[in-house]
Every structure is written in structure tokens, then in C-alpha cells.
Amino acid sequence: MKNILIYGGFNWFGYELTNILIKGNMVTNIIIVDTMKRYLHKNNIKEKFDNYAHLYDENLFLYVTNIKDKDKLLEI
């Protein structure tokens, strides 16, 4: 099982990276940690990520938290 953690990943770059990893079948689980303070509305990031909604909680995990929150990261 290969897992990858992308912090600050709910943005254009995070989506493109996620897209490449999923299409290339490169990892088993993608874990995205983001505060959601600055995700890009203009690039329809949420709608793009919704293309992978069928993978949510199965292979694609999104956590809304600050990467500096050590206790939350240990929980994740």
C-alpha cells in the first residue's frame, strides 16, 4: 500500500497532482490536509475534486486542519 500526504493540497496544484496520481494508479491512498482558507474558487477546484467524489473516504481523504496542529496530524 502506498500512501501520499499532500498538505495545502486543496488548490490547483493539489488537484493536478491528485489527478496525475489517480490516473497513473501510482498510490493507494491520497491524504489531503488543508485549512481551506485560500482554496481557489476561480478555478472551480471543488467541482474538479468532485470528479473523484466516488473515492472520498475510500482512497481520497480530505482533512480540514492546519498542518501545524501536531495532535490532529497524529490522529490523521
Secondary structure, 3 states (H helix, E strand, C coil): CCEEEEECCCCHHHHHHHHHHHHCCCCCEEEEEECCCCCCCCCCHHHHHHHHHHHECCCEEEEECCCCCHHHHHHC
